[in-house]
Amino acid sequence: MPDHDKPLPDRLPRIAFRRVLAGFSGGADSTALLRLLALARARDGFELKAVHVHHGLRGAEADGDAAFCEALCRELEVPLTVVRLSLPPDCGEGEARDARYRAFREVCRAEGCDALALAHHADDQAETLLLRLLRGSGLDGLAGMRPARPMGGITVLRPLLGFTRRELTGYLEALGQSWREDSSNQTDRYLRNRVRRELLPLMEELAPGAAVRLARTAASLAEDGDALTRLADGLRAEGGPLWLRLAPLERAPAAVRRRALRAWWAAVSGQTLKEHALSYEDTLALETLALGAPDRWLNLPGGARVYRGANYLHLVPGDWLPPEPAVFDGDTALGGCRLTARPSAGEPGDGRRAQEVPAGWAQGLTLRTARPGDWIRPFGSGHSRPLNDYFQSRRTELPFRRAVPLLCRGDEVLLAAGLGAGDLPPWRAGEAHERLVWTGPMPWAEDKTDP
């Protein structure tokens, strides 16, 4: 039997979670969701709870919604939490949605739920696709809502995306189950309501089944987007948190390259920049920088800057601070690197990633990054030079120069991770030595030769 001919309960996807919280407004969609989940909990073995958010915006009507939800949850033996909010009367749709999702997350945590089930269906997906087309969204936006996605330590499930609104109301009518109507859904104040009440019905009139086909298009675009994301993740794997290797970016198709750049930005921008998503124009400017000449800078939102070196693209957040210096105690971390004293290997080492010194010689020295006035006397040279000149001779790209871990005595640099050694005691066979070993990512150390 084709899936669309099966009864709705048999078409509900299996729920592979231990404890599920259902968002329950009392409307037709969430009422159908709650009833279907109440049937599926025995089939799939999960515990079901519900949450109703009273926004405090519609007076007695909203009180009636809450009472309806409480009554149906008692009938279905589903524990219900009612969250009462106090939102301003002029609260916008986005503000109300954000407050509702915060409440959902809080109840999920309080109830120990690992999934939140919401009642979005195929018509909602079609509306989302149309709204994002009107806003000029890219592929990720046009992919619409996902059947499952992570959100703050839980998984948001949308098990009704394969059902139409008509199917869900028909299911409730066949059961003799009533539901609540939200009067705010009838206002033209919100663009989504106009799309639902005017645009989508017109499309259905012109091409019956339009909503289902639009929802399928969104699902197809989601698959394409996921494939591009996997390719883009491969490009990001060629770099680190604040740098990307340029050669793979240059070889990649534009769609993959741009996706990798946006994902890189989103991953490292952090709390300071989370409100500054890259615009289409920002993404093109970043791509132009990556494909252009070395030694160029680009300003991006939130005070961040990106530098195009010879081999890497570097992100420099506006709030970047150097790691705190540390006293070397035999096994000390700085940034993403670590310096460890190990037993002697019986040979002096290369000075870059391993160097033997007299036992205990390094104890109490300082591990830090570069400061103005630093200098180094490269091992065996007999002449001191400013550290910045040393970096330049080693072709160390500018942003890396403030990230390289250094073992120092005052302003003198004795070891530069991945680059070389300063004025160290000579190694002599037969004497007691220990081996200082750098570990961790050191992209500035790759493909280096002596000047």
C-alpha positions in Angstrom: 0.0 0.0 0.0 1.5 3.4 -0.9 2.4 5.5 2.2 -0.2 8.2 1.4 -3.0 5.5 1.5 -2.0 4.3 5.0 -3.8 5.5 8.1 -2.1 8.5 9.6 -0.9 6.7 12.8 0.9 4.1 10.6 2.6 6.9 8.6 4.1 8.7 11.6 7.9 8.2 11.6 9.4 6.1 14.4 10.6 8.1 17.4 14.0 7.0 18.4 14.2 9.0 21.7 13.8 8.1 25.3 11.7 11.0 26.6 9.8 13.3 24.2 8.2 16.7 25.0 5.4 17.8 22.6 4.7 21.4 22.0 0.9 21.7 22.5 -0.9 24.9 21.6 -4.3 23.4 21.3 -4.6 24.2 17.6 -5.5 21.5 15.1 -1.9 20.7 14.2 -0.6 20.3 17.7 -3.7 18.4 18.7 -3.2 15.9 15.9 0.5 15.7 16.9 -0.3 14.9 20.5 -2.9 12.2 19.6 -0.5 10.6 17.1 2.4 10.6 19.6 0.1 9.2 22.3 -0.5 6.2 20.0 3.1 5.9 18.9 4.6 5.9 22.5 3.6 2.2 23.0 5.0 1.3 19.5 8.3 3.1 19.9 8.8 2.8 23.7 9.3 6.5 24.6 7.9 8.5 27.5 5.6 11.4 26.3 5.1 14.8 28.0 3.6 18.0 26.8 4.2 21.8 27.2 1.7 24.6 26.6 3.0 28.2 26.4 0.5 30.9 27.5 1.9 34.1 26.0 -0.4 36.3 28.0 -1.5 38.2 24.9 -5.1 37.0 24.1 -6.9 37.2 27.5 -9.8 34.8 28.0 -9.2 33.1 24.6 -5.7 32.1 25.7 -7.0 30.9 29.1 -9.5 28.7 27.2 -6.6 27.3 25.1 -4.8 26.3 28.3 -7.9 24.7 29.8 -8.5 22.7 26.6 -4.9 21.5 26.6 -5.1 20.4 30.3 -8.3 18.5 29.6 -7.0 16.6 26.6 -3.7 15.7 28.3 -5.7 14.3 31.3 -7.7 12.2 28.8 -4.6 10.9 27.0 -2.6 10.5 30.3 0.1 12.9 29.1 1.7 15.0 31.8 1.4 18.7 30.9 3.5 21.7 31.9 1.8 25.1 31.3 4.3 28.0 31.1 2.8 31.5 31.5 4.7 34.4 29.9 4.1 38.2 30.2 4.9 39.6 26.8 4.2 43.2 25.9 0.9 43.8 23.9 2.8 45.0 20.9 5.0 41.9 20.9 6.0 40.9 17.4 5.7 37.3 15.9 9.5 36.8 16.1 9.7 37.9 19.7 6.8 35.6 20.7 8.5 32.7 18.9 11.8 33.3 20.6 10.1 33.4 24.0 8.2 30.2 23.3 11.4 28.3 22.2 13.2 29.5 25.4 10.3 28.1 27.4 10.4 24.8 25.4 14.2 24.4 26.2 13.7 25.2 29.9 10.9 22.6 30.2 12.9 20.0 28.3 15.8 20.5 30.7 13.6 20.4 33.8 11.8 17.3 32.6 14.9 15.5 31.4 13.6 15.3 27.8 16.0 14.6 24.9 13.6 15.6 22.1 11.1 18.3 21.5 8.3 17.4 19.0 6.7 20.3 17.1 3.6 20.1 14.8 4.9 21.8 11.6 3.5 20.0 8.5 3.7 20.1 4.7 1.7 23.3 4.3 3.9 25.0 6.9 7.0 23.8 5.0 5.5 25.2 1.7 4.8 28.5 3.4 8.3 28.6 4.7 9.8 28.0 1.3 7.6 30.7 -0.2 8.5 33.2 2.5 12.2 32.6 2.1 11.9 32.9 -1.7 10.4 36.3 -1.2 13.3 37.2 1.1 16.0 36.0 -1.4 17.3 33.1 0.8 20.0 30.8 -0.4 20.0 27.0 -0.5 20.0 26.5 3.2 17.0 28.8 3.7 15.1 27.2 0.8 15.6 23.8 2.4 13.1 24.9 5.0 12.5 23.0 8.3 14.4 19.8 8.9 12.6 16.6 10.3 15.2 16.7 13.1 17.8 19.2 14.1 19.9 19.9 17.3 18.9 22.8 19.5 20.7 23.6 22.8 21.4 20.0 23.8 18.1 18.5 22.6 16.8 17.4 19.2 13.8 19.2 17.7 11.6 16.8 15.8 9.0 17.6 13.2 7.3 14.3 12.5 4.4 15.8 10.7 6.3 17.3 7.7 4.9 14.4 5.5 1.3 15.3 6.3 -0.9 18.1 4.9 -3.1 20.4 7.0 -6.2 18.9 5.4 -5.0 15.3 6.4 -4.5 16.4 10.0 -7.9 18.1 10.3 -9.6 15.2 8.6 -8.0 12.8 11.1 -9.3 14.9 14.0 -12.7 15.2 12.5 -12.9 11.4 12.0 -12.1 11.0 15.7 -14.7 13.6 16.7 -11.8 15.6 18.3 -12.2 19.4 18.6 -9.4 21.9 18.6 -8.8 25.6 19.4 -8.6 28.4 16.8 -6.1 31.2 17.4 -7.7 34.5 16.3 -4.2 36.0 15.6 -3.9 33.5 12.7 -6.7 35.5 10.9 -4.9 38.9 11.0 -3.0 40.2 8.0 -0.5 41.8 10.4 2.0 38.9 9.7 3.3 38.1 6.3 3.1 34.4 7.0 -0.7 34.7 7.6 -1.1 36.3 4.2 0.9 33.6 2.5 -1.2 31.0 4.3 -4.6 32.6 3.6 -4.0 34.2 0.1 -0.9 33.0 -1.7 -0.9 29.3 -1.0 -4.7 28.8 -1.7 -4.2 30.6 -5.0 -1.3 28.3 -5.9 -3.5 25.3 -5.0 -6.2 26.6 -7.2 -3.8 27.0 -10.1 -2.0 23.7 -9.5 -3.7 21.4 -7.0 -1.2 19.7 -4.7 1.2 22.7 -4.8 1.8 22.6 -1.1 3.0 19.0 -1.1 5.2 19.6 -4.2 6.7 22.7 -2.5 7.4 20.6 0.6 9.1 17.9 -1.5 11.2 20.6 -3.2 12.4 21.8 0.2 13.3 18.2 1.1 15.2 17.8 -2.1 17.1 21.1 -1.6 17.9 19.9 1.9 19.5 16.8 0.5 21.6 18.9 -2.0 22.6 21.3 0.8 23.7 18.4 3.0 25.9 17.0 0.2 27.5 20.4 -0.3 28.0 20.7 3.5 29.9 17.4 3.6 32.2 18.7 0.8 32.6 22.0 2.6 33.4 20.2 5.9 36.3 18.5 4.1 37.7 21.9 3.2 37.3 23.1 6.8 39.1 19.9 8.0 42.2 21.3 6.1 42.4 24.1 8.6 42.0 25.0 12.2 39.7 27.2 14.3 41.2 30.5 13.1 42.8 29.5 9.8 41.9 27.7 6.5 44.3 26.3 4.0 44.0 28.2 0.8 45.0 25.6 -1.8 41.9 23.4 -1.3 39.6 26.5 -1.2 41.1 27.7 -4.5 40.4 24.3 -6.2 36.9 23.9 -4.9 33.7 24.8 -6.8 32.3 28.1 -5.8 29.3 26.7 -4.1 31.4 24.5 -1.9 34.0 27.2 -1.2 31.3 29.8 -0.1 29.6 27.2 2.1 33.0 26.4 3.7 33.7 30.1 4.3 30.3 30.7 5.9 30.6 27.6 8.1 34.1 28.6 9.2 32.8 32.0 10.2 29.8 30.6 12.0 32.0 28.1 13.9 34.6 30.5 15.2 32.7 33.8 15.5 31.6 32.9 19.0 29.3 34.8 21.4 30.6 38.2 20.3 29.8 37.8 16.7 26.8 35.4 16.8 24.5 38.2 15.8 26.6 39.1 12.8 25.9 36.4 10.2 27.7 36.9 6.9 25.5 38.5 4.3 25.7 37.5 0.6 27.9 40.5 0.0 30.2 39.6 2.9 30.5 36.1 1.6 31.5 37.3 -1.9 34.0 39.7 -0.4 35.5 36.9 1.7 35.7 34.7 -1.4 37.4 37.4 -3.4 40.0 37.8 -0.6 40.7 34.1 -0.6 41.2 34.0 -4.4 43.2 37.2 -4.5 46.8 38.3 -3.8 48.5 37.6 -0.5 49.0 40.2 2.4 45.5 41.6 2.2 43.0 42.3 4.9 39.1 42.4 5.0 36.9 43.9 7.6 33.9 41.8 8.5 30.9 42.3 11.0 31.5 42.6 14.7 35.0 44.1 14.4 36.5 40.9 13.0 39.2 41.0 10.3 40.4 38.3 7.9 43.9 38.2 6.5 44.9 36.5 3.3 48.4 35.1 3.7 50.5 33.1 1.3 49.1 29.8 2.3 46.3 30.4 4.8 43.2 32.5 5.4 43.2 33.9 8.9 40.2 35.1 11.0 41.2 37.6 13.7 38.2 38.3 16.0 37.9 41.8 17.3 37.9 40.6 20.9 40.9 38.3 20.5 43.2 38.2 23.5 46.5 36.3 23.8 46.6 33.3 26.2 47.8 33.9 29.7 51.5 33.2 30.2 52.3 30.0 32.1 55.4 28.9 34.1 56.8 25.8 32.5 56.6 22.9 35.0 57.5 19.9 32.7 54.1 19.6 31.0 52.5 22.9 30.2 49.8 23.9 27.7 49.5 27.2 25.9 46.7 27.8 23.4 46.3 24.6 21.4 49.9 23.5 21.9 51.8 21.7 24.7 55.4 21.6 25.8 56.4 18.4 27.6 59.7 17.3 29.1 60.4 13.7 28.3 63.4 11.3 28.8 66.4 11.9 26.5 66.4 10.1 23.2 70.2 10.3 23.0 70.3 13.0 20.2 69.9 16.8 20.3 66.6 17.1 18.3 65.7 19.4 15.5 65.0 22.5 17.6 61.5 22.9 16.0 59.4 20.1 17.5 61.9 18.5 19.8 65.0 19.8 21.6 67.2 18.2 24.2 68.5 20.4 27.1 70.2 19.7 30.4 67.9 18.0 32.8 65.8 20.6 34.7 67.2 23.5 32.7 63.8 24.7 31.4 61.9 24.5 34.8 60.5 27.9 35.8 60.9 29.5 32.3 57.9 31.3 30.9 55.6 29.9 28.2 53.8 32.7 26.3 53.2 34.3 23.0 55.1 37.2 21.4 55.4 40.7 22.9 57.0 43.9 21.7 60.7 43.9 22.4 61.2 40.1 22.1 64.4 38.9 20.6 66.1 35.6 19.7 69.7 34.5 19.2 69.1 31.6 16.7 71.0 28.5 17.8 74.5 28.5 16.4 74.3 32.0 14.8 76.0 34.0 17.5 73.9 37.1 16.7 70.7 38.2 18.2 67.8 39.6 16.2 64.3 41.0 16.8 61.8 38.2 17.0 59.7 39.8 14.3 62.6 39.6 11.9 63.1 36.0 12.8 59.4 35.3 12.1 59.7 37.1 8.7 62.8 35.0 7.8 60.8 31.9 8.5 57.9 33.2 6.4 55.5 33.1 9.4 52.3 34.7 8.3 51.3 37.7 10.3 48.4 36.4 12.4 50.4 33.3 13.3 53.1 35.5 14.8 51.0 36.2 17.8 49.9 32.6 18.2 53.3 30.8 18.2 54.0 29.5 21.7 57.4 30.6 23.0 59.6 29.4 25.8 61.2 32.6 27.2 63.6 34.0 29.7 62.5 37.6 30.1 62.5 39.1 26.5 64.7 36.4 25.2 63.1 33.6 23.2 64.7 30.2 23.7 62.3 28.0 21.8 59.7 28.9 19.2 57.2 26.1 18.7 57.6 24.5 15.2 60.2 27.1 14.1 63.5 26.8 15.9 65.7 27.2 18.9 67.5 30.2 20.4 70.6 30.4 22.5 70.5 26.9 24.2 73.2 25.0 26.1 75.2 22.8 23.6 74.2 19.2 23.6 77.0 16.8 24.8 76.8 13.1 24.7 77.0 11.4 28.1 75.5 14.3 30.0 72.1 14.2 31.7 69.5 15.6 29.3 65.7 15.8 28.9 63.8 16.1 25.7 61.4 19.1 25.3 58.7 18.2 22.8 56.0 20.4 21.3 52.7 18.8 20.4 49.5 20.2 18.9 48.6 22.0 15.7 51.4 24.2 14.3 50.4 25.2 10.8 53.1 27.9 10.8 55.7 25.1 11.0 54.7 23.4 7.7 57.0 23.4 4.8 59.6 25.5 6.6 63.3 25.5 5.5 66.2 27.2 7.1 66.7 30.8 5.8 
